Amino acid sequence: MRIKVLSNIYPPAEDSWQTAELLRWVVSNYIGNKALRIIDVGSGTGILTLAALEEVVSRGGTAWVLSIDHDINASVSTRMNLVDNGLYQYADVVTANLLDPVKAEFHVDIIVSNPPYLPGNWHEDWRIFGGPHGIEITVQIIHWVCRDGASIVILTQSSLSNWDEVVHYMGMCGFKLTIIKATHYFFEDIITMVFERTV
């Protein structure tokens, strides 16, 4: 995977690679006769979009990924990296707020996001701060998931945020936590969770 990072874009870090690892695992276990529909919310450099597509293509499957980021530079970075890795034909890249551009009741197989999750003011640094409790951006994603649906949702959070509330909210929407991976880095644990719809 070749990644170029434009200025002011969140570069792939430990949380990015951990999210990509679980995404690859999910994709490898759900490739079948149908084309997978995947949404990458907060695409940044496009690393998660690339990870999903590389996994699908390497296994002879078919997929379409919608990569969304609110920052035009992130969208440009995602497009550039898709082209450089020969995967542009499998994805659409849009600049928008979270899942706003997705039509109501549009069902997808997988939603993946490594959103800003540290407690803090989103407007001070939108790349890392997810709101006062760290989960406000994630909760907006969950509201869409509850309303319009996906079969599997992959979310990454921090032990510094109220990540257990994410589990609670997802449970209220009919999702169960099936996989969790936590890795300790410096002052926090990075927690990536895979939820599967039960109803």
Phi, psi and omega per residue, in radians:
M1 nan 2.161 3.107
R2 -1.782 2.174 -3.085
I3 -2.173 2.200 2.955
K4 -1.905 2.423 -3.098
V5 -2.024 2.035 3.068
L6 -1.313 2.810 -3.113
S7 -1.074 2.500 3.077
N8 1.273 0.194 3.085
I9 -1.787 2.453 3.127
Y10 -1.103 2.050 -3.100
P11 -1.363 2.666 3.089
P12 -0.963 2.246 3.140
A13 -2.313 -2.942 -3.072
E14 -0.977 -0.721 -3.129
D15 -1.165 -0.607 3.112
S16 -1.103 -0.827 -3.089
W17 -1.193 -0.635 3.119
Q18 -1.159 -0.747 3.098
T19 -1.096 -0.739 3.129
A20 -1.092 -0.653 3.139
E21 -1.075 -0.830 -3.137
L22 -1.239 -0.591 3.068
L23 -1.074 -0.793 3.099
R24 -1.027 -0.727 -3.139
W25 -1.096 -0.811 3.138
V26 -1.069 -0.840 -3.120
V27 -1.044 -0.768 -3.105
S28 -1.107 -0.450 -3.127
N29 -1.624 -0.141 -3.108
Y30 -2.055 0.077 3.061
I31 -1.223 2.225 3.121
G32 -2.484 -2.554 -3.116
N33 -1.398 -0.304 -3.123
K34 -1.712 2.796 3.067
A35 -1.374 2.276 3.099
L36 -1.302 2.427 3.031
R37 -1.928 2.118 -3.013
I38 -2.260 2.465 3.015
I39 -2.095 2.230 3.072
D40 -1.811 1.894 -3.069
V41 -1.675 2.045 -3.072
G42 1.447 1.041 -2.928
S43 -1.156 -0.499 -3.131
G44 1.005 -2.060 3.121
T45 -1.396 -0.187 -3.102
G46 1.615 0.220 -3.048
I47 -1.051 -0.664 -3.126
L48 -1.292 -0.661 3.046
T49 -1.049 -0.790 3.137
L50 -1.124 -0.736 -3.135
A51 -1.071 -0.770 3.138
A52 -1.102 -0.823 -3.092
L53 -1.192 -0.687 3.081
E54 -1.038 -0.737 -3.131
E55 -1.138 -0.773 -3.138
V56 -1.122 -0.884 -3.076
V57 -1.106 -0.697 -3.123
S58 -1.143 -0.385 -3.139
R59 -1.791 0.149 3.083
G60 1.315 0.320 3.133
G61 -1.624 -3.033 -3.141
T62 -2.283 2.447 3.125
A63 -2.668 2.759 2.983
W64 -2.276 2.296 3.139
V65 -2.098 2.321 2.983
L66 -1.780 2.038 -3.134
S67 -1.799 2.144 -3.077
I68 -2.145 2.347 2.972
D69 -2.578 2.570 -3.134
H70 -1.360 -0.247 -3.071
D71 -1.783 2.186 -3.108
I72 -1.050 -0.616 3.126
N73 -1.136 -0.614 3.080
A74 -1.163 -0.729 3.111
S75 -1.094 -0.722 3.099
V76 -1.111 -0.740 3.130
S77 -1.096 -0.760 3.120
T78 -1.080 -0.810 3.124
R79 -1.039 -0.800 -3.112
M80 -1.062 -0.760 -3.122
N81 -1.258 -0.563 3.032
L82 -1.109 -0.781 3.118
V83 -1.093 -0.828 -3.098
D84 -1.085 -0.454 -3.133
N85 -1.767 0.146 3.075
G86 1.183 0.533 -3.068
L87 -2.156 0.185 -3.035
Y88 -1.087 -0.536 -3.079
Q89 -1.204 -0.211 -3.098
Y90 -1.740 0.048 -3.016
A91 -2.428 2.700 2.932
D92 -2.058 2.401 -3.093
V93 -2.087 2.187 3.138
V94 -2.268 2.661 3.058
T95 -1.832 1.993 -3.088
A96 -2.892 2.968 3.102
N97 -1.454 2.019 3.065
L98 0.784 -2.171 -3.052
L99 -1.752 0.323 -3.128
D100 -0.953 -0.659 -3.074
P101 -1.388 -0.070 -3.064
V102 -1.508 2.223 -3.097
K103 -1.051 2.481 3.116
A104 -1.007 2.446 3.104
E105 1.171 0.302 3.042
F106 -1.427 1.968 -3.068
H107 -1.590 2.380 3.094
V108 -2.166 2.837 3.127
D109 -1.384 -0.783 -3.047
I110 -2.383 2.307 2.908
I111 -1.995 2.263 3.138
V112 -2.231 2.432 3.103
S113 -2.692 2.355 2.941
N114 -1.995 1.298 -2.998
P115 -1.347 2.944 2.986
P116 -1.080 2.257 -2.989
Y117 -2.317 -0.019 3.111
L118 -1.385 2.485 3.073
P119 -1.100 2.247 -3.139
G120 2.790 3.060 -3.090
N121 -1.332 2.007 -3.122
W122 -0.968 -0.619 -3.084
H123 -1.270 -0.343 3.103
E124 -1.309 -0.719 3.057
D125 -2.721 1.652 -3.060
W126 -1.148 -0.222 -3.126
R127 -1.345 -0.461 -3.042
I128 -2.181 -0.489 -3.064
F129 -1.588 2.230 -3.097
G130 -1.832 0.233 -3.118
G131 2.034 3.080 -3.051
P132 -0.933 -0.630 -3.136
H133 -1.845 -0.006 3.111
G134 1.510 -0.171 -3.066
I135 -2.025 0.061 -3.041
E136 -1.077 -0.707 3.087
I137 -1.142 -0.761 3.135
T138 -1.077 -0.692 3.139
V139 -1.100 -0.608 3.077
Q140 -1.111 -0.684 3.074
I141 -1.113 -0.751 -3.129
I142 -1.085 -0.677 3.119
H143 -1.020 -0.732 3.108
W144 -1.153 -0.768 -3.128
V145 -1.048 -0.726 3.138
C146 -1.128 -0.640 -3.058
R147 -1.432 -0.760 -2.960
D148 -2.011 -0.452 2.885
G149 1.714 2.638 3.026
A150 -2.792 2.737 3.115
S151 -1.413 -0.681 -3.096
I152 -2.351 2.431 3.098
V153 -2.236 2.275 3.115
I154 -2.050 2.114 -3.090
L155 -2.294 2.458 3.064
T156 -1.984 2.397 -3.116
Q157 -2.422 -3.108 3.123
S158 -2.104 2.641 3.037
S159 -1.152 -0.260 3.105
L160 -1.404 -0.265 3.099
S161 -1.772 3.023 3.140
N162 -1.464 1.100 -3.035
W163 -1.141 -0.475 3.118
D164 -1.166 -0.432 3.040
E165 -1.196 -0.562 3.065
V166 -1.056 -0.772 3.104
V167 -1.061 -0.743 3.131
H168 -1.081 -0.858 -3.131
Y169 -1.073 -0.740 3.137
M170 -1.134 -0.647 3.089
G171 -1.101 -0.662 3.119
M172 -1.156 -0.387 3.133
C173 -1.615 0.060 3.107
G174 1.593 0.409 3.088
F175 -1.953 2.486 3.016
K176 -1.954 2.552 3.095
L177 -1.356 2.034 -3.081
T178 -1.834 -0.503 3.129
I179 -2.458 2.439 3.029
I180 -2.436 2.377 3.056
K181 -2.261 2.206 3.124
A182 -2.163 2.286 3.128
T183 -2.248 2.321 -3.100
H184 -1.531 2.235 3.065
Y185 -2.314 2.067 3.051
F186 0.933 -1.773 -2.996
F187 -1.859 0.156 -3.060
E188 -2.665 2.882 2.943
D189 -1.799 2.348 3.007
I190 -1.620 2.169 -3.011
I191 -2.085 2.053 3.069
T192 -1.937 2.278 -3.032
M193 -2.159 2.432 3.055
V194 -1.974 2.127 3.135
F195 -1.949 2.469 3.114
E196 -2.164 2.376 -3.130
R197 -1.206 2.347 -3.123
T198 -1.905 -0.283 -3.123
V199 -2.233 nan nan
